[in-house]
Amino acid sequence: MLLVDDTESAADTMSALSGCDRLDVAAVDAPTAAVDAHAESPFDCIVTEFEFDGTGGLDALLRVRELPNPPPVILFTRLDSEETVREAVAAGVADVVDKRPTDAQIAVLAHRISKAVAAARQSTELDELHAWLRVVAEQSLVGLYVIRDGRVAFVNEYLSNLLGYDTDEVVGRPITEFVVEEDRTIVEESLRNRSHGSVESMSYTVRVRDYADELTALEITGQRTTVDGEPVVVGTAMDVTARLESERLLRRSERLTSQIISSLPDMVFISEPTEFDIVYINDQFESVWGRDVSLLYDDPNSFLDLIHVDDRDQLTRAIDEMFVDIRDGAVDDQYEYEFRFVPEGSERIHWATARAVPLLGENGDVTNILGVISDLTERISHERELAQQNARLDAFARVLSHDIRGPLAVAQGRLELARELDDDSHLDHVERAHRRITDVVEDVLSLARDERSVLDATEVSLADAAATGWEMCSSNADHVRCEIGELPVVEADESRTTRLFENLFRNALQHARNGRAGAADRGDEPTDLVIRVGALPSRRGFFVEDNGPGIPASIRDRVFDAGFSTKDGDGNGLGLGIVRQIADSHGWAVRVVDGAAGARFEVLFNPVGEAGAAE
């Protein structure tokens, strides 16, 4: 400390103070010397007289307060009047002590010195803390504010920049001036509740409009406190505009993704990474598989009973192996399985392929399994139909390159003979060759059109249709007899039904001629061909059978293929294909079975659900 005293008692005062604990005392005899001494080496406290002879009074000494880090000044003088105390306090001294030459008064002065120094140091620390807090507030990446009576008492630079104003332009204004009108009620109610103590803290999001009329979304938090006994609200404000926009875009993306997945014809699911536990599945499971989606959430393996019994164990093992790979860290990019299933309430077998893709997180671990199950039934059906069409085209090519070439050669040769010999009898052969070509062309066109769904259905007597078909192919049939029994009247296309009988009869006649030719070559007596037509005894349908050579069991599943013909036959292989086509167009089924003597064809009107009805 520094003692400033020019009186006779100065030496005694300095000696007494030096004897006090924790006091290091220096002395000068004039205020100007005190100012210079402190400027050279700062003191923690200055103790001074009120007036000095010829060197100025207390006002001159208090110029020390203008220096950096000024110390507290204590007036130690005889207090002869209250005016002295008032002047000292007005001048800004830290304390006033009556100057009396007693040990007790020296102890009082020493105590007052300690208190003044402690208070000064605490004030300095608070100033430093306040300075640091202001620096932190100004450098903060979060908006900070203080609201008193609905007006801005403090705002940091970050928040003022968000509002588009300088800090001094924001302080003092009502906070609601910066908030869009639709959100002002939220702010007013929040401030009112906090100021009145209804709630201690709250958080909400509001939109503010800056100087350029741009909207910014702020997430506000606030806390009620008091300053100088008055309630204020202090809090933070964060710019969440980008976050809210990202959340909006994410929600939009999720909606679009959900709509896309829902519109897919395939079944899409997401499961947990280490076990088959469904967390999402689209509605296609219900529409294709015929089972409620909620059942899969409750029991993901409940779909296995819809899997074809021959594929069930293999698919179960494949799924288990995939999860073993994931647990072992040996994950493939994709897992693919093909299997058959039968939808709930159906008897039709469907083909499907399942593709499972492990979804990886940022650290490379599997977070989920994305699965897509595609119903391949229609595709496979189309592929088979295309294969059948290609087979028909191959058959047509064979017919056009072989079956027409023979009759054309016959017709050309007979025409040359007729010209050379002037013999019209050869024209009969030309006519038969042309009829043969016509038959081949009609058969090819009939198969090529594949008119399975276009029917002119009326009530048709099958007996009449069979008789008409026999008339069309029996003009040159020797040693042949056709027996037509009782047949029902059905809803059918009359011309096609007649064609069906005609082709069955032609098939019997063709093979019968080949059989008689073989018998003649062997020197045997040819037998008459008998063709019988009748109703089936045990189910709805009819049969056409003969006593000819029959059809070997080994080729019965192929005789209806377009273009197929036995090696000993000279037909074009299209007739029985047309028979099956006509049957299919009516919803009938046709098959070859063992006959009593020769070939037997059976046509079933309602094949679905009847035993042995497969073609």
Secondary structure, 3 states (H helix, E strand, C coil): CEEECCCCCHHHHHHHHHCCCCCCCEEECCHHHHHHHHHHCCCCCEEECCECCCCCEHHHHHHHHHCCCCCCEEEEECCCCHHHHHHHHHHCCCEEEECCCCHHHHHHHHHHHHHHHHHHHHHHHHHHHHHHHHHHHHHCCCEEEEEECCEEEEECHHHHHHHCCCHHHHCCCEHHHHECHHHHHHHHHHHHHHHCCCCCEEEEEEEEECCCCCEEEEEEEEEEEEECCEEEEEEEEEECHHHHHHHHHHHHHHHHHHHHHHHCCCEEEEECCCCCCEEEECCHHHHHHCCCHHHHHHCHHHHHHHECHHHHHHHHHHHHHHHHHHHHCCCCCCEEEEEEECCCCCCCCEEEEEEEEEEECCCCCEEEEEEEEEECHHHHHHHHHHHHHHHHHHHHHHHHHHHCHHHHHHHHHHHHHHHHHCCCHHHHHHHHHHHHHHHHHHHHHHHHHCCCCCCCEEEEEHHHHHHHHHHHHCCCCCCEEEEECCCCEEEEEHHHHHHHHHHHHHHHHHHHHHHHHHHHHHCCCCCCEEEEEEECCCCCEEEEEECCCCCCHHHCCCCCCCCCCCCCCCCCCCHHHHHHHHHHHHCCEEEEEECCCCEEEEEECCCCCCCCCCC
